Amino acid sequence: MTETIFGKIVSGDIPTEFIYEDEHCVAINDINPQAPVHVLIIPKRGIEKLADAGEDDREVLGHLMWAAGEVARQLGVDNAFRLIVNNGAGAGQTVFHLHLHILAGSTLAESRMVG
């Protein structure tokens, strides 16, 4: 996997304020928010895209889902949020380091897509 901006954020090469961190992932505010709350959950393990995850990634993938709920609870949006994973350029993925988008804070249109 080539080094991405998310890899540099996770490693500390790009100083970033984490709104959540544990042994498996970090959460940051998106720099181009598509909703009043737009947070990225980024695994510390570098997986290029969801379809590239292997058998040994199952634990971290499940943890990312749990972490998304935890971050939503901490932000007070746990009653209504959208969780998005884009897989590949054709699906809108722009950074090839797996990440989850949490969108919340307004009524979200059904077709809203983010990269």
Secondary structure per residue as TSV (DSSP state, phi and psi in degrees):
chain	resnum	aa	ss	phi	psi
A	1	M	-	360.0	134.2
A	2	T	-	-77.9	154.1
A	3	E	-	-68.8	131.4
A	4	T	-	-117.0	171.3
A	5	I	H	-59.4	-36.3
A	6	F	H	-69.1	-36.8
A	7	G	H	-62.3	-39.3
A	8	K	H	-69.3	-34.2
A	9	I	H	-67.4	-47.1
A	10	V	H	-61.3	-40.5
A	11	S	H	-77.2	-12.4
A	12	G	T	91.6	1.3
A	13	D	S	-67.2	-28.7
A	14	I	S	-114.7	107.1
A	15	P	-	-60.7	127.1
A	16	T	-	-143.8	141.7
A	17	E	-	-82.0	118.9
A	18	F	-	-86.0	134.7
A	19	I	S	-91.7	-10.3
A	20	Y	E	-159.3	144.4
A	21	E	E	-154.1	139.7
A	22	D	-	-144.5	-167.7
A	23	E	S	-69.1	-17.7
A	24	H	S	-108.3	-22.9
A	25	C	E	-158.0	168.9
A	26	V	E	-130.3	159.9
A	27	A	E	-129.2	135.6
A	28	I	E	-136.1	157.5
A	29	N	E	-73.6	139.0
A	30	D	-	-69.9	137.8
A	31	I	S	-77.5	-11.9
A	32	N	S	-129.8	70.0
A	33	P	-	-64.2	139.7
A	34	Q	S	-104.5	3.0
A	35	A	S	-156.8	164.1
A	36	P	S	-54.0	-36.1
A	37	V	E	-115.6	119.5
A	38	H	E	-142.1	102.4
A	39	V	E	-117.9	144.3
A	40	L	E	-106.9	131.1
A	41	I	E	-103.2	118.9
A	42	I	E	-120.5	121.9
A	43	P	E	-70.0	146.0
A	44	K	S	-70.6	-30.8
A	45	R	S	-75.3	129.5
A	46	G	-	-79.8	105.8
A	47	I	-	-118.0	124.6
A	48	E	S	-62.9	-49.7
A	49	K	S	-151.1	163.8
A	50	L	G	-53.9	-43.0
A	51	A	G	-66.1	-14.5
A	52	D	G	-88.0	-8.8
A	53	A	-	-64.3	139.1
A	54	G	-	-106.2	179.8
A	55	E	G	-53.6	-39.3
A	56	D	G	-74.1	-4.8
A	57	D	G	-95.5	-2.6
A	58	R	H	-56.4	-43.2
A	59	E	H	-63.6	-45.5
A	60	V	H	-67.5	-35.3
A	61	L	H	-63.4	-44.2
A	62	G	H	-63.8	-38.5
A	63	H	H	-63.9	-37.0
A	64	L	H	-60.7	-39.9
A	65	M	H	-64.0	-45.1
A	66	W	H	-61.7	-45.0
A	67	A	H	-61.6	-37.3
A	68	A	H	-60.0	-43.5
A	69	G	H	-63.9	-40.3
A	70	E	H	-63.8	-45.3
A	71	V	H	-63.4	-43.0
A	72	A	H	-60.2	-41.2
A	73	R	H	-62.5	-45.8
A	74	Q	H	-61.8	-33.5
A	75	L	H	-87.2	-5.5
A	76	G	T	75.2	24.3
A	77	V	-	-118.3	20.3
A	78	D	T	-69.5	-11.4
A	79	N	T	-86.8	-14.7
A	80	A	S	-160.9	100.6
A	81	F	E	-149.9	159.9
A	82	R	E	-112.8	139.4
A	83	L	E	-116.1	124.6
A	84	I	E	-126.7	137.2
A	85	V	-	-127.0	119.7
A	86	N	-	-94.9	132.2
A	87	N	-	-118.4	98.4
A	88	G	S	95.6	159.3
A	89	A	G	-59.7	-38.1
A	90	G	G	-65.0	-19.1
A	91	A	G	-99.5	3.6
A	92	G	T	98.7	4.8
A	93	Q	-	-70.6	126.6
A	94	T	-	-112.9	-22.2
A	95	V	S	-116.8	121.3
A	96	F	S	-91.6	63.6
A	97	H	S	-142.2	112.1
A	98	L	-	-41.6	137.4
A	99	H	-	-158.0	153.6
A	100	L	E	-109.9	141.1
A	101	H	E	-102.7	129.6
A	102	I	E	-104.6	121.8
A	103	L	E	-117.1	132.2
A	104	A	E	-163.1	177.1
A	105	G	S	99.0	-0.6
A	106	S	S	-158.8	168.4
A	107	T	-	-69.8	122.6
A	108	L	-	-96.0	129.0
A	109	A	-	-65.7	147.2
A	110	E	T	-59.5	-34.4
A	111	S	T	-95.4	7.3
A	112	R	-	-60.9	123.4
A	113	M	-	-121.1	144.8
A	114	V	-	-135.4	160.2
A	115	G	-	-101.0	360.0
